[in-house]
Amino acid sequence: MNTDTMPTDRSRSVGWPELAVAAITAVVLYIGGGLGLYLLELPAAASGVAQFALSAAVPVLAFVAAVLIRRRPLSAFGFRRVAPRWLLLAALLGLVAMGLASLLSIFVLDPLFPDDNTQADYDTAATAGIAFFLGTLAMGGVIEPFGEELLFRGVLASFLKRWGPWVMIIGSTLVFALAHGINVVFFSAVFMSVVSTYLYWRTGSIWTSVIVHITYNSAALIAKGLGL
């Protein structure tokens, strides 16, 4: 691990106040936003894009709340420069993680959960025409991954790293996966999060995590849009 990139001053690192404020903000907004979408009763394609938009906005707002609660440099949340080779590696690992998760779904999860329709609206949006596909790709492939990395790596993983890489990786991954629900998506979330959090620990830069997540989501949505 490049220890030069990781904050060592506990007084300037992410602590309980940031974690608590981010968690409360996220829970309130997820519940409120989810209820609002339910009451709107949007068509499936529009609902898919709207759900991605909600999943993009909530973690960003939770992250902002965490940053504002105390004076902390953004570097405490992983905003550090990183060598280009790490970003390239992150993109490659994002593709590998997506491929492994897809194989797991095809050969194991889909046969075990044939009636799971957790992502039905997302799938509909990705295949409902070019406008919906581009909206889905922008929200679900770029903005949502960025927002979720701010919350789950920038706040949560940064908080957990004081107890070492195992707690950081396992803790962040479990919370991230559980936030996606106990369903077929859970296992895909685990695949992606392990890679994302490992790179964050290894480099100290959240940008590697963002690239992993964007690559993973975008590749999956492009494959879905192409009917693969």
Secondary structure as UniProt FT lines:
FT   HELIX           3..5
FT   HELIX           10..12
FT   HELIX           16..40
FT   HELIX           44..69
FT   HELIX           74..77
FT   HELIX           84..104
FT   HELIX           105..109
FT   HELIX           110..112
FT   TURN            114..115
FT   TURN            118..119
FT   HELIX           120..126
FT   HELIX           130..136
FT   HELIX           137..143
FT   HELIX           144..149
FT   HELIX           150..157
FT   HELIX           158..160
FT   HELIX           161..163
FT   HELIX           165..179
FT   HELIX           184..203
FT   HELIX           206..225
FT   TURN            226..227
//
